[in-house]
Amino acid sequence: MSLPPYARLLGVTLELVDDLPEIVMPFGQHVVGRPGFLQGGAIAGLLEVASVAALRHALAGETARIKPINGTVDFMRGGRDHVTRAAGEITRLGARVATVTAIAWQDDRARPIASARMNYLIERADG
């Protein structure tokens, strides 16, 4: 599965955990906001990459373009200088529109640092 081009700027990698995509972003100068903390845009970008990865995984074998419609990010706590992980869960996958909820966490998945709700337009090749 290929990730969006800006995923490279974030330095993220893709891992399959229980056969579902999980995105891993290392901490470094490229994602620093205030000293010792992640920049909010890097967290939002990570959540979007996780959402797209979840959709690509669900649409495996289909030729489809995924275009963002809108998204909302909720920041719950500051991301510290640790590896950050994110995963998306599809809450609706229709013929033309999909809704994905994504969470980002550091040490404990049950304590997310941010979450997002993203809506995407899906343009399938067959129609």
WOHUTA-V196096 format. One record per residue. PSI is psi in radians with two decimals (* if undefined). Layout:
# WOHUTA-V196096
psi=PSI
psi=PSI
This chain:
# WOHUTA-V196096
psi=2.37
psi=2.53
psi=2.80
psi=2.65
psi=-0.66
psi=-0.18
psi=-0.59
psi=-0.68
psi=-0.59
psi=-0.25
psi=0.42
psi=2.70
psi=2.80
psi=2.28
psi=2.57
psi=2.12
psi=2.04
psi=0.69
psi=0.36
psi=2.50
psi=2.38
psi=2.32
psi=2.35
psi=2.20
psi=2.06
psi=2.67
psi=2.45
psi=3.10
psi=-0.45
psi=-0.21
psi=0.26
psi=2.36
psi=-1.85
psi=2.74
psi=2.21
psi=0.00
psi=2.66
psi=2.56
psi=2.44
psi=-0.65
psi=-0.59
psi=-0.68
psi=-0.79
psi=-0.72
psi=-0.70
psi=-0.74
psi=-0.65
psi=-0.73
psi=-0.73
psi=-0.67
psi=-0.81
psi=-0.71
psi=-0.72
psi=-0.73
psi=-0.79
psi=-0.70
psi=-0.76
psi=-0.54
psi=0.25
psi=2.32
psi=-0.26
psi=2.56
psi=1.97
psi=2.52
psi=2.41
psi=2.13
psi=2.28
psi=2.43
psi=-0.99
psi=2.96
psi=2.66
psi=2.29
psi=2.33
psi=2.09
psi=2.14
psi=-0.58
psi=2.82
psi=2.35
psi=2.17
psi=-3.02
psi=1.15
psi=2.92
psi=2.41
psi=2.39
psi=2.69
psi=2.61
psi=2.56
psi=2.59
psi=2.19
psi=2.15
psi=-0.36
psi=2.25
psi=1.66
psi=-2.97
psi=-0.57
psi=-0.33
psi=2.46
psi=2.57
psi=2.28
psi=2.37
psi=2.30
psi=2.58
psi=2.63
psi=2.42
psi=2.96
psi=-1.46
psi=-0.50
psi=2.02
psi=-0.48
psi=-0.15
psi=1.29
psi=2.61
psi=-0.37
psi=2.74
psi=2.81
psi=2.64
psi=2.05
psi=2.44
psi=2.38
psi=2.51
psi=2.31
psi=2.09
psi=1.75
psi=2.58
psi=-0.54
psi=0.08
psi=*
